[in-house]
Amino acid sequence: MEIDLTPKLSQKVYGGDGGTYHAWDPNELPMLKEGSIGAAKLGLQKNGFALPHYSDSAKVAYVLQGNGVAGIVLPEKEEKVLPIKKGDAIALPFGVVTWWYNKEDTELVVLFLGDTSKAHKSGSFTNFYLTGTNGIFTGFSTEFVSRAWDLDEATVKTLITKQTGTGIVKLDGSIKMPEPKKEHREGMALNCEEAPLDVDIKGGGCVVVLNTKNLPLVGEVGLGADLVRIYGKSMCSPGFSCDSALQVTYIVKGSGRVQVVGVEGKRKLELTVKGGNLFIVPRFFVVSKIADDTGMEWFSIITTPDPIFTHLAGRTSVWKALSPEVLQAAFNVTPEVENQFRSKRTSDAIFFAPPN
């Protein structure tokens, strides 16, 4: 049975005055379960506070909108309190405890993409909260909590009954949260909108690649990522991941057309994508995109920390590496046609500006 590759939007899982948590359903987007990938989105309103929790999956977080604060505790490490802003990518390995807070008027929106191969449910993240109505304190008996934290029964009951929120709460404006420290960003976060460009094609597009060199923690997560922008009417070269990795793509803004070609040269997907869409390209399938008038931007994770791509058009194309005789025989064409094919796209690579 063929798997549906059609892009989908996220669905609200829970939320309230403080914000909302959305996720993509693996029943609606089967490639999530097939590829053991999870995808979710956190939105925090002013004074919204996502309670401390850990997850059953390693992830990459990407800030889609706003400014805020992220608290991160790696196993057996001290808490890091990071100032975060639009464009930040943060690697979150297994066992990390996080909390998120927004003190600004603009909504803080954070995308999470990750590996669910060891999760309770393939294709979904399961978060375990330290506090709240679904936190660990509410599960243990008063005796166990009292013994473990050396507290009297009255204090234990106060701790439990005061926890009235689930997952996300709205704090009183008078509550002071820890001040973020810029130095805590070192080695923890990389702003993809400010980082040096790995590829920059005039009139075509640009890309920043997140890997073990510029953010070593992605090695522990086991994922790579990139932020790609292509300008109005520009094209991203057909290509595929040649190291058996899956590519999970979230359209940040703009819109454009996508085609995916799979086994036996069959087109598996052809449609227009827009901001908020998520889709997954299966292993070794070839994908290409053409932006609409306003251009298109997307953030992707790749299921390997140092991905390798093979492009099928442009200066770095595999076609350019093959000998003329092989191309003539393979295409069953004359030398003149082969020469015309080879002579094109000799200076362009990866992104192609629109034709004049």
Backbone torsions as a table, in degrees:
resi	resn	phi	psi	omega
1	MET	NA	131.7	-179.8
2	GLU	-74.8	142.1	179.8
3	ILE	-89.0	136.0	179.7
4	ASP	-72.9	122.2	179.8
5	LEU	-99.6	4.3	-175.1
6	THR	-58.5	129.9	178.5
7	PRO	-59.9	150.0	-179.3
8	LYS	-133.1	159.8	172.7
9	LEU	-97.0	157.8	179.0
10	SER	-75.5	162.3	178.6
11	GLN	-123.6	145.3	179.9
12	LYS	-67.3	131.2	178.1
13	VAL	-101.1	-46.7	175.8
14	TYR	-161.1	171.7	178.4
15	GLY	158.4	177.5	-178.8
16	GLY	-168.6	-146.4	-177.4
17	ASP	-62.5	-31.7	-176.7
18	GLY	-77.9	-23.6	-178.4
19	GLY	153.5	-171.3	-176.2
20	THR	-137.6	156.2	174.2
21	TYR	-122.1	121.1	177.9
22	HIS	-111.9	154.2	176.6
23	ALA	-147.4	158.7	174.1
24	TRP	-93.3	132.7	-175.2
25	ASP	-86.7	121.3	179.1
26	PRO	-64.4	-17.1	175.7
27	ASN	-75.4	-27.6	177.8
28	GLU	-90.8	-29.3	178.9
29	LEU	-122.1	81.7	-171.0
30	PRO	-57.3	-25.6	-179.7
31	MET	-64.4	-20.9	175.1
32	LEU	-61.2	-49.9	179.6
33	LYS	-69.5	-42.0	-179.4
34	GLU	-61.3	-39.4	-177.7
35	GLY	-97.1	2.4	-177.6
36	SER	54.3	52.8	-179.1
37	ILE	-121.1	140.3	174.2
38	GLY	-115.8	152.3	179.6
39	ALA	-148.2	132.2	-178.9
40	ALA	-152.8	168.5	-177.0
41	LYS	-144.3	130.2	179.1
42	LEU	-108.2	128.9	175.6
43	GLY	-122.0	123.5	-179.2
44	LEU	-117.3	127.0	173.8
45	GLN	-78.8	178.3	179.0
46	LYS	-57.0	131.4	-177.0
47	ASN	66.8	13.9	174.5
48	GLY	-72.9	139.7	-174.7
49	PHE	-134.9	114.3	173.8
50	ALA	-84.4	115.6	-172.4
51	LEU	-61.0	152.3	-179.5
52	PRO	-55.9	133.5	-178.3
53	HIS	-158.5	165.1	170.8
54	TYR	-127.9	167.4	-173.0
55	SER	-126.3	164.0	176.7
56	ASP	-90.0	12.4	-175.5
57	SER	-140.7	145.9	170.2
58	ALA	-80.8	142.0	-172.2
59	LYS	-141.1	165.6	163.2
60	VAL	-118.2	127.6	176.7
61	ALA	-99.8	142.6	178.1
62	TYR	-135.7	124.9	-177.2
63	VAL	-81.4	113.8	-177.5
64	LEU	-85.5	-28.4	-173.6
65	GLN	-159.5	144.6	171.0
66	GLY	85.9	-175.4	176.6
67	ASN	-129.6	149.9	179.9
68	GLY	-169.9	-159.0	-177.7
69	VAL	-131.8	137.3	175.1
70	ALA	-121.5	127.5	172.8
71	GLY	-100.0	127.5	-175.4
72	ILE	-132.4	127.5	176.2
73	VAL	-122.9	106.9	174.2
74	LEU	-75.1	153.6	-179.0
75	PRO	-50.5	126.4	177.1
76	GLU	60.4	29.7	177.4
77	LYS	-124.2	167.5	176.5
78	GLU	-81.2	158.8	179.8
79	GLU	-65.9	135.5	171.5
80	LYS	-107.7	131.7	179.3
81	VAL	-116.5	105.3	-170.9
82	LEU	-102.1	134.5	164.8
83	PRO	-75.0	131.4	-179.1
84	ILE	-124.9	152.8	-179.6
85	LYS	-150.2	170.9	-179.6
86	LYS	-51.3	131.6	179.5
87	GLY	98.0	-9.6	-179.9
88	ASP	-74.6	135.0	170.9
89	ALA	-112.8	135.1	-176.4
90	ILE	-132.3	126.6	177.9
91	ALA	-87.5	130.5	-176.9
92	LEU	-123.8	94.8	-178.6
93	PRO	-70.7	174.9	174.4
94	PHE	-56.9	143.3	172.7
95	GLY	84.6	-5.8	-178.5
96	VAL	-75.8	137.2	174.4
97	VAL	-100.9	131.1	-178.8
98	THR	-130.2	154.2	165.6
99	TRP	-139.4	156.0	-175.1
100	TRP	-136.1	140.2	-175.6
101	TYR	-143.0	140.6	177.3
102	ASN	-123.9	118.3	178.1
103	LYS	-106.6	3.7	-177.2
104	GLU	-97.4	163.9	179.4
105	ASP	-70.3	-34.3	-179.5
106	THR	-75.8	137.5	179.2
107	GLU	-60.5	136.3	173.6
108	LEU	-93.7	123.4	-178.4
109	VAL	-123.7	125.6	-177.7
110	VAL	-125.3	128.0	177.2
111	LEU	-93.5	139.6	175.9
112	PHE	-123.1	124.8	174.1
113	LEU	-127.2	136.4	-176.3
114	GLY	-164.4	-179.0	-175.1
115	ASP	-96.1	120.6	-179.3
116	THR	-108.3	19.9	-176.7
117	SER	-63.1	-22.6	178.5
118	LYS	-112.0	11.5	-176.3
119	ALA	-80.2	166.3	177.1
120	HIS	-64.1	-37.9	179.4
121	LYS	-128.1	116.7	179.1
122	SER	-61.2	129.8	-179.5
123	GLY	93.8	-0.9	-179.2
124	SER	-140.0	145.6	171.3
125	PHE	-86.7	140.3	169.3
126	THR	-117.2	120.5	179.4
127	ASN	-98.8	140.4	178.9
128	PHE	-113.8	114.0	-173.9
129	TYR	-90.2	139.5	178.9
130	LEU	-81.2	-28.1	178.6
131	THR	-135.0	175.9	-179.0
132	GLY	101.4	175.8	-177.4
133	THR	-65.4	-19.1	176.6
134	ASN	-113.6	23.8	-179.1
135	GLY	-86.3	171.4	-174.5
136	ILE	-65.2	-28.5	-179.4
137	PHE	-62.6	-33.2	-176.6
138	THR	-76.8	-16.5	-178.6
139	GLY	-86.5	-35.1	-179.9
140	PHE	-81.1	153.9	176.7
141	SER	-72.4	160.6	178.6
142	THR	-56.2	-38.7	-179.7
143	GLU	-61.8	-46.3	-178.0
144	PHE	-65.6	-42.7	178.9
145	VAL	-63.7	-43.5	-180.0
146	SER	-60.7	-45.3	-179.3
147	ARG	-68.1	-44.0	-174.6
148	ALA	-66.7	-40.3	-176.0
149	TRP	-106.3	7.6	176.6
150	ASP	55.0	54.2	-177.6
151	LEU	-122.5	152.0	175.3
152	ASP	-77.5	161.8	-173.4
153	GLU	-60.7	-37.9	-178.7
154	ALA	-63.0	-41.8	179.5
155	THR	-66.6	-39.3	178.3
156	VAL	-60.7	-46.1	-179.6
157	LYS	-63.3	-36.4	177.3
158	THR	-64.0	-45.2	179.8
159	LEU	-58.8	-41.1	-176.1
160	ILE	-75.3	-44.1	-175.2
161	THR	-73.2	-22.3	179.3
162	LYS	-77.0	-14.7	-178.1
163	GLN	-87.6	93.5	-176.1
164	THR	-107.3	-10.2	-179.0
165	GLY	-94.4	160.4	178.3
166	THR	-125.6	108.0	174.3
167	GLY	79.3	-57.6	-178.1
168	ILE	-131.1	132.0	177.6
169	VAL	-129.6	162.5	174.2
170	LYS	-106.4	119.7	-177.1
171	LEU	-84.6	152.5	171.5
172	ASP	-65.3	139.7	-177.1
173	GLY	-60.3	-17.9	-178.2
174	SER	-82.5	-13.6	-178.9
175	ILE	-74.0	129.5	-179.6
176	LYS	-97.1	122.6	176.4
177	MET	-95.8	162.1	179.7
178	PRO	-57.3	141.3	177.5
179	GLU	-77.5	131.4	178.8
180	PRO	-69.2	152.1	-179.5
181	LYS	-121.1	125.6	-178.5
182	LYS	-58.4	-36.5	-178.3
183	GLU	-65.4	-20.5	178.8
184	HIS	-72.9	-14.2	177.5
185	ARG	-73.1	-22.1	-176.1
186	GLU	-58.3	119.7	179.3
187	GLY	77.5	-4.2	-177.0
188	MET	-108.6	-31.4	-174.7
189	ALA	-141.6	150.7	176.2
190	LEU	-136.2	126.7	177.3
191	ASN	-85.5	111.8	-174.9
192	CYS	-70.4	-21.1	179.9
193	GLU	-82.7	-15.5	-179.1
194	GLU	-113.0	-13.5	-177.6
195	ALA	-69.3	155.3	175.6
196	PRO	-57.3	140.1	-178.9
197	LEU	-75.3	135.2	175.4
198	ASP	-82.1	-31.8	176.1
199	VAL	-139.5	134.9	177.9
200	ASP	-144.1	103.3	-177.7
201	ILE	-106.4	117.5	-178.2
202	LYS	-56.6	125.2	178.8
203	GLY	76.2	-7.4	-177.7
204	GLY	-105.6	-66.1	-179.2
205	GLY	173.4	-178.4	-179.9
206	CYS	-148.4	161.9	-178.2
207	VAL	-149.1	143.0	170.1
208	VAL	-117.8	125.8	-178.5
209	VAL	-101.9	129.7	177.3
210	LEU	-96.6	118.9	-177.9
211	ASN	-147.9	-171.6	-175.1
212	THR	-69.1	-13.9	-180.0
213	LYS	-80.5	-44.3	-178.3
214	ASN	-96.4	-13.7	173.9
215	LEU	-149.2	84.3	-172.8
216	PRO	-53.8	-27.4	-178.3
217	LEU	-61.1	-21.9	179.4
218	VAL	-64.3	-21.2	175.0
219	GLY	-63.7	-38.9	177.3
220	GLU	-71.4	-32.5	178.7
221	VAL	-74.3	-31.5	-179.4
222	GLY	82.7	19.3	-177.9
223	LEU	-130.3	147.7	167.5
224	GLY	-107.9	170.2	179.8
225	ALA	-155.4	162.1	173.4
226	ASP	-152.4	154.8	173.5
227	LEU	-115.1	122.7	-174.8
228	VAL	-121.8	135.5	171.9
229	ARG	-124.1	130.7	168.8
230	ILE	-121.1	141.7	-173.5
231	TYR	-82.9	171.8	-175.5
232	GLY	-49.6	126.1	178.1
233	LYS	67.8	5.3	178.5
234	SER	-78.7	164.8	-176.1
235	MET	-124.6	141.7	170.4
236	CYS	-97.7	125.4	-175.0
237	SER	-53.0	141.1	170.3
238	PRO	-56.7	134.7	-179.4
239	GLY	-164.3	171.9	179.8
240	PHE	-147.8	158.1	175.4
241	SER	-80.3	119.4	-174.5
242	CYS	-95.1	12.0	176.5
243	ASP	-119.4	32.8	174.4
244	SER	63.2	23.6	-179.6
245	ALA	-88.6	151.1	170.6
246	LEU	-88.6	149.3	176.6
247	GLN	-118.1	120.6	-178.6
248	VAL	-109.2	118.8	-170.8
249	THR	-118.9	128.7	174.8
250	TYR	-113.6	124.8	179.5
251	ILE	-80.1	112.7	-177.2
252	VAL	-75.2	-48.6	178.5
253	LYS	-159.0	167.1	-177.5
254	GLY	80.5	-168.8	179.9
255	SER	-156.6	166.7	179.6
256	GLY	177.2	178.7	-179.3
257	ARG	-99.7	143.1	179.5
258	VAL	-127.3	136.9	169.9
259	GLN	-127.5	137.5	176.9
260	VAL	-126.0	128.8	179.9
261	VAL	-115.9	132.3	-175.6
262	GLY	-117.9	-142.4	-175.1
263	VAL	-61.2	140.4	178.9
264	GLU	60.7	27.5	175.4
265	GLY	68.0	20.4	-177.8
266	LYS	-90.1	134.2	177.2
267	ARG	-73.9	119.2	-175.5
268	LYS	-98.2	-17.7	-178.2
269	LEU	-153.6	134.6	173.6
270	GLU	-153.5	109.1	179.8
271	LEU	-167.0	177.5	176.7
272	THR	-97.2	131.0	177.0
273	VAL	-109.1	156.8	-178.7
274	LYS	-144.5	171.4	-178.6
275	GLY	-51.0	132.5	-179.2
276	GLY	98.8	-16.0	178.6
277	ASN	-75.0	144.3	173.7
278	LEU	-125.3	133.0	174.2
279	PHE	-145.4	160.1	-174.5
280	ILE	-126.4	131.7	177.5
281	VAL	-98.1	119.6	-179.3
282	PRO	-62.4	163.1	-179.6
283	ARG	-54.9	131.0	175.2
284	PHE	69.8	-3.0	174.9
285	PHE	-71.4	147.9	-178.1
286	VAL	-97.3	132.1	-178.1
287	VAL	-126.1	145.8	174.8
288	SER	-145.5	150.2	-177.3
289	LYS	-134.9	145.7	172.7
290	ILE	-128.2	124.1	-177.2
291	ALA	-75.8	152.0	170.2
292	ASP	-76.5	-171.8	-174.0
293	ASP	-55.0	-37.4	-174.1
294	THR	-88.3	-0.4	-178.2
295	GLY	86.7	-179.8	-177.4
296	MET	-152.3	142.7	179.1
297	GLU	-130.6	136.7	177.9
298	TRP	-142.3	152.8	175.3
299	PHE	-116.0	130.0	-177.3
300	SER	-127.6	148.6	163.9
301	ILE	-110.3	150.7	178.2
302	ILE	-124.9	136.0	-170.6
303	THR	-79.3	45.7	170.5
304	THR	-159.1	142.8	-174.7
305	PRO	-70.8	-21.7	179.1
306	ASP	-132.5	76.3	-172.9
307	PRO	-67.9	153.2	176.0
308	ILE	-126.6	127.9	-179.1
309	PHE	-115.5	145.6	171.5
310	THR	-109.9	125.1	179.6
311	HIS	-102.0	143.8	-174.0
312	LEU	-105.8	4.8	175.3
313	ALA	-147.6	151.9	179.9
314	GLY	101.2	179.6	-174.6
315	ARG	-59.0	-33.8	-177.8
316	THR	-94.2	10.3	-177.4
317	SER	-63.0	147.5	175.7
318	VAL	-62.1	-27.0	178.1
319	TRP	-60.0	-36.2	-178.3
320	LYS	-67.2	-24.7	-178.2
321	ALA	-82.9	-25.0	-178.8
322	LEU	-75.3	145.7	-179.0
323	SER	-70.9	152.7	-179.8
324	PRO	-56.2	-40.1	-178.5
325	GLU	-62.1	-39.7	179.4
326	VAL	-65.6	-43.6	179.4
327	LEU	-64.0	-42.0	178.8
328	GLN	-59.6	-45.5	-179.3
329	ALA	-68.4	-40.9	-176.4
330	ALA	-68.4	-41.7	180.0
331	PHE	-85.6	-14.5	-176.7
332	ASN	58.3	53.3	-178.7
333	VAL	-129.2	169.9	178.0
334	THR	-76.6	161.9	175.8
335	PRO	-56.5	-33.7	-178.9
336	GLU	-64.6	-43.9	179.3
337	VAL	-67.3	-41.5	178.3
338	GLU	-61.5	-41.8	-179.4
339	ASN	-64.7	-39.2	177.8
340	GLN	-64.2	-42.3	178.9
341	PHE	-62.1	-46.2	-176.3
342	ARG	-69.9	-31.3	-173.7
343	SER	-75.5	-12.0	-179.7
344	LYS	-87.4	155.7	176.6
345	ARG	54.7	45.1	-179.0
346	THR	-84.2	-16.6	-179.0
347	SER	-117.5	-21.1	-179.7
348	ASP	-81.7	148.5	177.4
349	ALA	-143.4	130.8	172.1
350	ILE	70.4	-56.4	-178.7
351	PHE	-114.2	136.3	-178.1
352	PHE	-119.9	123.4	177.4
353	ALA	-65.1	156.5	-179.2
354	PRO	-64.3	150.7	178.7
355	PRO	-64.8	147.6	-179.5
356	ASN	-68.0	NA	NA
